[in-house]
């Protein structure tokens, strides 16, 4: 094992204990130090990419699925009976493991017909460690748009 210099980062004791107890329940065997290190690395990767995009002024690549934007590197998962399939957003396209370019609907219906992709496709965005059903993503965005619309309406009505 190679020596890796470390620096202490101090957290409030109650937060550290809450994290440790949560990890014991949800991820047995994962130490808080390793979890925080992974969390910081993921956050830094995302922030450095955002900063690079701002500096370069280049547009972020990805696939626009109605109101949901899937950035380059987003993973997609679907299943039918005992078959689980994966795809990834590469540039501006969704590409299956076998290299086929797909739409979300084609991806959800590769082994059957009539399935609603919003219900049968799960998404994992770059830097996230969890999967989210596409329909939940869409409803979250719809909620955000509704809230923004209410704020704007309220702002104009108060003028």
ABEGO torsion letter per residue (X at the ends): XBBBBBBBBBBBAAAAAAAAAAAAAABBGBBAAAAAAAAAAAAAAAAAAAAAAAAAGBBBBEBBBEABBBBBGBBBBBBBEABBBBBBBBEABBBBAAGBBBBAAAAAAAABBGBBAAAABBBBBBGBABBBBAAAAAAAAAAAAAAAAAAAAAAAAAX
